[in-house]
Amino acid sequence: MSSESLQPAPAICRRTILAALGAAGAAAALTACGGSDDNPSGSSGSSESSSSAGHGGGEALAKTSEIPEGGGKVFADQGVVVTQPTAGEFKAYSTVCPHQKQRVNSVDNGVITCPAHGSQFSVTDGGVKKGPATSGLTEEKVMVDGDSIMLM
């Protein structure tokens, strides 16, 4: 017999396989989330500032004339409600009521209403005017481009 011991080759354990899969998954996720530096000018302006100079960068929701002063309009397909608290001032909020994640569906007399339990929110700042909701609507970004209101 030789002096070498005959030992079986080490087996790959489950922990090693899971660690490798986790590392590969993390690498794939980071690659997918990474941005591209294809901007030939070298500037890094935000999409909001670059789109305010011209068209694009957002989805046209409505004409400014379609949103009543002191009121608003619900855009259910886009999940936003756009308001005009004072003349020429446009704001937008998510239609998701923070109380139980139902959707607000109307704007009347300066109030955005959720039909599920009657929570009411201000068109001025999305804050709670009447519960049971205890927090306001989430603000969304909009901008006016000419006479169009754009969802950013």
For each residue, the residues with C-beta under 8 A, 3 or more apart:
1:
2:
3:
4:
5:
6:
7:
8: 11
9:
10:
11: 8
12: 16 17
13: 16 17
14: 17 18
15: 18 19
16: 12 13 19 20
17: 12 13 14 20 21
18: 14 15 21 22
19: 15 16 22 23
20: 16 17 23 24
21: 17 18 24 25
22: 18 19 25 26
23: 19 20 26 27
24: 20 21 27 28
25: 21 22 28 29
26: 22 23 29 30
27: 23 24 30 31
28: 24 25 31 32
29: 25 26 32 33
30: 26 27 33 34
31: 27 28 34
32: 28 29
33: 29 30
34: 30 31
35:
36:
37:
38:
39: 42 43 44
40:
41:
42: 39
43: 39
44: 39
45: 49 50
46: 49 50
47: 50 51 57 152
48: 51 52 57 141 143 152
49: 45 46 52 53
50: 45 46 47 53 54 57
51: 47 48 54 55 56 57 58 143 145 150 152
52: 48 49 143 145
53: 49 50
54: 50 51
55: 51 145
56: 51
57: 47 48 50 51 150 152
58: 51 142 143 145 150 151 152
59: 78 150 151
60: 145 148 149 150 151
61: 75 78 80 82 92 142 148 149 150 151
62: 66 67 73 75 82 148 149
63: 66 147 148 149
64: 67 84 88 90 144 147 148 149
65: 147
66: 62 63 73
67: 62 64 71 72 73 82 83 84 90 149
68: 71 72 73 84
69: 84 86 87
70: 84 85 86 110 123
71: 67 68 83 84 107 108 109 110 123
72: 67 68 81 82 83 84 107 112 123
73: 62 66 67 68 81 82 107
74: 80 81 95 104 105 106 107 112
75: 61 62 78 79 80 81 82 95
76: 79 95 103 105
77:
78: 59 61 75 151
79: 75 76 94 95 96 103
80: 61 74 75 92 93 94 95 140 142 151
81: 72 73 74 75 92 93 94 95 104 107 112 137
82: 61 62 67 72 73 75 90 91 92 142 149
83: 67 71 72 90 91 92 93 107 112 123 124
84: 64 67 68 69 70 71 72 87 88 89 90 91 123
85: 70 89 91 110 123 124
86: 69 70 89
87: 69 84
88: 64 84
89: 84 85 86
90: 64 67 82 83 84 142 144 149
91: 82 83 84 85 123 124 125 126 139 142
92: 61 80 81 82 83 139 140 141 142 151
93: 80 81 83 112 121 126 136 137 138 139 140
94: 79 80 81 137 138 139 140
95: 74 75 76 79 80 81 103 104 105 137
96: 79 101 102 103 104 137 138
97: 100 101 102 103 104 114 116 119 133 137
98: 101 133 134 135 136 137 138
99: 102 114 116 117 119 131 132 133 134
100: 97 116 117
101: 96 97 98
102: 96 97 99 114 115 116 117
103: 76 79 95 96 97 114
104: 74 81 95 96 97 112 113 114 115 121 137
105: 74 76 95 113 114 115
106: 74 112 113 115
107: 71 72 73 74 81 83 111 112 113 123
108: 71 111 113
109: 71
110: 70 71 85 122 123 124
111: 107 108 120 121 122 123 129
112: 72 74 81 83 93 104 106 107 120 121 122 123 126 137
113: 104 105 106 107 108 118 119 120 121
114: 97 99 102 103 104 105 117 118 119 120 121 133
115: 102 104 105 106 118
116: 97 99 100 102 119
117: 99 100 102 114 132 133
118: 113 114 115 130 132
119: 97 99 113 114 116 128 130 131 132 133
120: 111 112 113 114 128 129 130
121: 93 104 111 112 113 114 126 127 128 129 133 136 137
122: 110 111 112 125 126 127 128 129 136
123: 70 71 72 83 84 85 91 107 110 111 112
124: 83 85 91 110 127
125: 91 122 136
126: 91 93 112 121 122 136 137 138 139
127: 121 122 124 136
128: 119 120 121 122 131 133 134 135 136
129: 111 120 121 122
130: 118 119 120
131: 99 119 128 134
132: 99 117 118 119
133: 97 98 99 114 117 119 121 128 136
134: 98 99 128 131
135: 98 128
136: 93 98 121 122 125 126 127 128 133
137: 81 93 94 95 96 97 98 104 112 121 126
138: 93 94 96 98 126
139: 91 92 93 94 126
140: 80 92 93 94 151 152
141: 48 92 151 152
142: 58 61 80 82 90 91 92 149 150 151 152
143: 48 51 52 58 149 150 152
144: 64 90 147 148 149 150
145: 51 52 55 58 60 148 150
146:
147: 63 64 65 144
148: 60 61 62 63 64 144 145
149: 60 61 62 63 64 67 82 90 142 143 144
150: 51 57 58 59 60 61 142 143 144 145
151: 58 59 60 61 78 80 92 140 141 142
152: 47 48 51 57 58 140 141 142 143
